[in-house]
């Protein structure tokens, strides 16, 4: 008998095991290189799981505002794009593309703190990610949105921290998937239809659900990425990609409403 739950747990544990190899060897030296190594780990995992028409790289996105004005994104840690469309520039994994071929953008952090002011604090990281709103196609928050994720190999904080709630309200759906430290998974929902148990909070649309998924946060992050970027019907593999009995909604910690806060 196959054990899909243990299979998904093994993905998160694999990332967790590999993440410390460079850190154990170099100690406190050159933290930036350690971060880039972890980006490469995640890219390699994604390359083995995404369909052939999608490529995984790093680079920049260009957007034309007017005939004489263009906008360039900050460098995106992991950029997933449709390789059936031409790139502007490509050299190895480094690419420069236009926004229409982008299927997902991911920010990768070695660690994130439950903090509002530190440069490695969740609030600051979310605020910096929001610069993507200069790209209308990349920042859509409707049914035609793309996968926009933040994944941190370590999270120094508690799932009940108010910093998480404040950061989600700041993001307002721009980041639609979070994986914090391998145990906390957060997803932005456009509506509550089909969620069981129902949402107890006073909102039925535009909200985040926060889940406690021990050893499964990273694998659920990857599974949601696969399902959002793939055009084929993947219903027949739900049992493999989302193996929690009764769905992950049974692991829901709380809901953070967004529309309510506009008043």
C-alpha positions in Angstrom: 0.0 0.0 0.0 1.4 3.4 -1.0 1.8 6.1 1.7 1.2 9.5 0.0 1.5 11.4 3.3 4.9 10.0 4.1 6.0 10.7 0.5 5.0 14.4 0.8 6.7 14.6 4.2 9.9 13.2 2.7 10.0 16.2 0.3 9.9 18.7 3.1 12.5 16.7 5.1 14.7 16.4 2.0 14.8 20.2 1.8 15.3 20.5 5.5 18.2 18.1 5.5 20.0 19.7 2.5 19.5 23.2 3.7 22.1 23.0 6.5 25.0 21.4 4.5 26.6 24.6 3.4 25.9 26.4 6.6 27.5 23.6 8.6 30.7 23.9 6.5 31.0 27.7 6.2 29.6 28.8 9.6 28.8 32.5 9.6 30.8 33.3 6.5 29.1 34.7 3.4 25.4 34.3 4.3 24.5 35.4 0.8 26.1 32.4 -0.8 24.2 30.2 1.6 21.0 31.8 0.5 21.8 31.3 -3.2 22.6 27.6 -2.5 19.1 27.1 -1.1 17.6 28.8 -4.1 19.4 26.2 -6.3 18.1 23.4 -4.1 14.5 24.5 -4.6 15.0 25.1 -8.3 16.3 21.6 -8.8 13.3 20.1 -6.9 10.9 22.1 -9.1 12.6 21.2 -12.3 11.8 17.5 -11.7 8.1 18.1 -11.0 7.0 20.7 -13.5 5.8 19.9 -17.1 8.3 20.3 -19.9 6.8 23.5 -21.3 7.8 25.3 -18.1 11.3 26.4 -17.3 12.7 27.3 -13.9 15.3 30.1 -13.7 16.2 33.4 -12.1 16.2 36.9 -13.6 14.2 40.0 -14.5 10.8 40.8 -16.0 10.3 43.8 -18.4 7.1 45.8 -18.8 6.5 48.6 -21.3 4.5 51.4 -19.8 4.6 53.7 -22.8 6.5 53.9 -26.1 9.4 55.6 -24.3 9.2 54.1 -20.9 9.9 50.6 -19.6 10.0 49.1 -16.1 12.4 46.4 -15.0 11.6 44.2 -11.9 14.1 43.6 -9.2 15.9 40.2 -9.7 13.4 37.4 -9.0 14.9 34.5 -7.0 12.9 31.9 -8.9 11.1 32.7 -12.1 8.9 30.1 -13.7 8.0 30.8 -17.3 6.5 29.3 -20.4 9.4 28.3 -22.6 7.2 28.0 -25.7 7.3 31.8 -25.8 10.6 33.6 -26.7 12.7 35.1 -24.0 14.4 38.5 -24.4 17.7 37.1 -23.0 18.7 33.7 -21.8 22.0 32.4 -20.5 21.9 29.2 -18.5 19.3 29.6 -15.8 19.4 33.4 -16.1 16.6 35.0 -18.2 15.0 38.3 -19.0 11.4 37.9 -20.0 8.2 39.9 -20.6 5.4 39.4 -18.1 3.0 37.5 -20.3 5.1 34.3 -20.3 5.6 34.3 -16.5 3.7 31.6 -14.6 5.1 32.0 -11.1 7.5 34.2 -9.1 9.0 33.0 -5.9 11.1 34.7 -3.2 13.4 32.4 -1.3 14.7 33.3 2.2 17.1 31.3 4.4 15.3 32.6 7.4 12.6 35.1 8.3 12.0 36.7 11.7 8.6 37.4 13.3 9.5 41.1 13.2 8.2 44.3 11.6 11.4 46.4 11.3 14.3 44.0 10.8 15.3 43.6 7.1 14.8 39.9 7.5 11.5 40.4 9.3 8.4 39.1 7.7 6.7 42.5 7.4 9.7 44.0 5.6 10.1 41.0 3.2 6.4 41.3 2.3 6.7 45.0 1.8 9.6 44.6 -0.6 7.8 41.9 -2.5 4.9 44.3 -3.2 7.1 46.2 -5.7 5.7 43.7 -8.2 2.5 45.7 -8.3 4.2 47.7 -11.1 3.5 44.7 -13.3 -0.3 44.4 -13.9 -0.1 40.9 -15.3 2.1 39.6 -12.5 0.1 41.2 -9.6 -3.4 40.3 -10.5 -5.5 39.1 -7.6 -8.5 37.8 -9.5 -9.2 34.4 -11.0 -6.5 35.0 -13.6 -3.7 35.5 -11.0 -0.4 33.6 -11.2 1.4 31.8 -8.4 3.3 34.3 -6.2 5.1 32.7 -3.3 7.4 33.3 -0.4 9.3 30.4 1.1 11.6 30.5 4.1 13.7 27.6 5.2 13.6 28.8 8.8 11.0 30.9 10.5 11.9 32.4 13.9 8.5 33.0 15.3 5.2 31.6 16.5 2.3 30.8 14.3 0.0 33.0 16.4 2.2 36.1 16.0 0.3 39.3 15.2 3.2 40.1 12.8 1.9 37.4 10.5 -1.6 38.9 10.4 -0.2 42.4 9.8 2.0 41.2 7.0 -0.9 39.4 5.3 -3.0 42.5 5.4 -0.1 44.5 4.0 0.3 41.9 1.1 -3.5 42.0 0.3 -3.2 38.9 -1.9 0.0 39.9 -3.8 1.8 37.0 -2.2 -0.8 34.2 -2.4 1.3 31.3 -1.0 3.6 31.3 2.0 5.7 28.5 3.5 7.4 29.5 6.7 10.0 27.2 8.2 8.4 24.0 6.9 5.5 23.9 9.3 3.4 27.0 8.6 1.5 27.2 5.3 -0.5 30.2 4.3 -2.8 30.6 1.3 -4.8 33.5 -0.1 -8.4 32.6 -1.1 -10.7 34.5 -3.3 -13.8 33.0 -1.8 -14.7 30.3 0.7 -16.8 28.1 -1.6 -16.1 24.4 -1.0 -14.0 24.9 2.2 -14.9 22.5 4.9 -15.0 23.2 7.8 -16.6 26.6 6.8 -14.8 29.9 7.5 -15.7 31.1 11.0 -14.4 34.6 10.5 -16.7 37.4 9.2 -15.6 37.2 5.6 -16.5 34.9 2.7 -14.1 36.4 0.1 -10.6 37.8 -0.1 -8.9 36.2 2.9 -5.9 34.2 4.0 -6.0 30.9 5.8 -3.1 30.0 8.1 -2.4 26.3 8.5 -0.2 24.3 10.9 1.3 21.6 8.6 4.1 19.9 10.5 6.8 18.8 8.0 4.3 19.5 5.1 4.4 23.2 4.5 7.1 23.1 1.8 5.6 20.1 0.0 2.1 21.8 0.0 3.7 25.0 -1.3 5.2 23.0 -4.2 2.0 21.0 -4.9 0.0 24.3 -5.1 2.6 25.7 -7.4 2.2 22.7 -9.7 -1.5 22.9 -9.8 -1.6 26.7 -10.5 1.0 26.6 -13.2 -0.2 23.5 -15.1 -2.9 23.9 -17.7 -3.9 20.2 -17.7 -6.6 18.8 -15.4 -4.7 17.3 -12.4 -7.7 16.0 -10.5 -6.5 12.4 -10.7 -3.4 13.3 -8.6 -5.0 15.2 -5.8 -4.6 12.2 -3.5 -0.9 12.3 -4.1 -0.3 16.1 -3.9 -2.6 16.8 -1.0 -2.6 13.7 1.2 -3.9 15.1 4.5 -7.0 13.1 5.5 -10.0 15.4 5.5 -8.0 18.1 3.6 -5.6 20.6 5.1 -8.6 22.7 6.3 -8.7 20.4 9.3 -5.3 21.9 10.1 -6.5 25.5 9.8 -5.2 27.7 12.6 -7.1 30.9 11.7 -8.4 33.2 9.0 -7.3 36.7 8.3 -9.9 38.8 6.4 -8.9 41.5 4.0 -11.9 43.3 2.7 -13.2 44.0 6.2 -10.1 46.1 6.9 -10.8 48.6 4.0 -13.6 50.2 5.9 
